[in-house]
Amino acid sequence: MLGQLIRFGIAGGISTVIYSAVYLPLATWVFPHDEAVFAVPFAFAVAVTAGFFLHSAWSFKGHGTRDTSGRQHLKFLVVQGFGLALNALFTWVLTGPLHQAAWVPLIPVVLITPLATFALNRQWVFGGPSTDMVKKHG
């Protein structure tokens, strides 16, 4: 699991850079300061697309099974929807009622959301018996 966490951290770091590269310009120059939350879905969509391929092919490679029926993709989207909701909540509270700068929500976005989505992805999306284990013991 340590290897997965390290790979997840690297892939998550890449996704975070992508998220920030989309979010910050939108939140700073496109949307009014108190509406920075509207930048979140755009940034999240780009980061999630990259993240799915990174996590599926690398972070959780060899862990659990891969479902080609679309259920796994749907589960991944549900987990990411949860992450999107967390990011939107952090952004709305910090830039709206608390009047913080547009970059401030990136702190909980980087520290809290990845841990929550890691746990859900590992257990629910990419969890289950490893394909290799099924072959060895099946």
N, C-alpha and C positions, 0 to 999 in steps of 0.2 A: 504494500500500500504506500510506502514511502516513495517509491519510484513513481507511482501514479500521482502522488501529491506534488512531487517536483515537476513532472511533465505538465500537470494541470497548472501549476504556478507559472511555468514558462509560457504555455499556450494562453493562459489567462492574462499574462503580462502583455503579450502581443495583442490580444483582444482589447485590453484596457487602453493601450496606445491608440488603437483604431477608434475606440469609443471616444476617447478624449480629442482626437484629431477631428472628429465630426462634431462632437458636442460643443467644445469651447468656441469655435468660430460662430456657430449658430447662436449660442447663448449670449455671446458677447456683442455680435454685430447685426444679427438678423432679428432676433426676438427682443422685445423690451425686457429690461432687467427682471421685473417681477413676473415675467412669463417665460423664463428660462426653461421651465419644465416642458415646454413644447419642443425643445431640441432633443429631449430624451428619446422619443420613439425613433427618430431618424438615426441617431447615433447607435441606438441599441440594435436596430435592424441590420446595419452594416456590420457591427461587431459580432452579433449572433451568427450571421451567415459564415463569417470567417471562423468563429469559435466552433461551430458544429463540425466543420471539416477537420480542424485541428484536434479537437477532443475525440472525435470518432476514430480518426486514423492514427492518432498518436497518444493522447493522454490515457485513454481507456483501451488501447489496443491490447488484445489478449485477455481482457477482463469481460466475463459474461458472454453474451451472445449478440449477434447482429441480426436484427429483424428486418427483412425486406418487404414486409407487408404494409409498412407505413406506420404501424403502431409506435415503433421506436421514435420515428420522426415526430409524431404527435406528442409523445411523452416529453421529448426534448423541448418542443415548443411550449408545452405547459410549464415546464421548469423555467424556461427563459421568460415566459410571461410573468411568472412570479418574480424573477430578477428585474424585469422591466418595471413592475409595480413597486418594488423596493427602491429602485433608482429614481423613479418618478416621485415617490413619497419623500425621499431624502432631498431631492432637488426642490420640490414644491415648498417643503417646510423651511429649508435653509435660505432659499432665495426669495421666497414670498414673505411669510410672517416674520422670519428672523432677519430679513434684509441683508443676507451675507452676499459676498461676491460670487460670481458664476462658477469659479473654480472650487469653492468650498465643498459642494456636494460630492466632488470627486474623492474626498477623503473616505466617507462611508461607502461610496460606490466601489472603491478599491479594496477596502478592508472588510466589509461585512457581506456584500452581495456575493463575491466569489466563494466564500466559505459556505454560505447557504446553498448556492447552486452546485458546488462540488459534492456536498453530501447527497443532495437529491439526485444528481446525475449518476453518482457511483452506485447508489442503492436502487434507484428506481428505473432510470433510463438505460444505463449500460450494465446493470447488475444481473444477477442470475448466474447459473453455472457457466463456467468458461467452456467454450467450444472445445478447447484442447482437453479439458477434464472429462467432458462427455465422451470424447473419442477414446481416451485412455481407459475409462472405467465403464464405458457403455458396451 
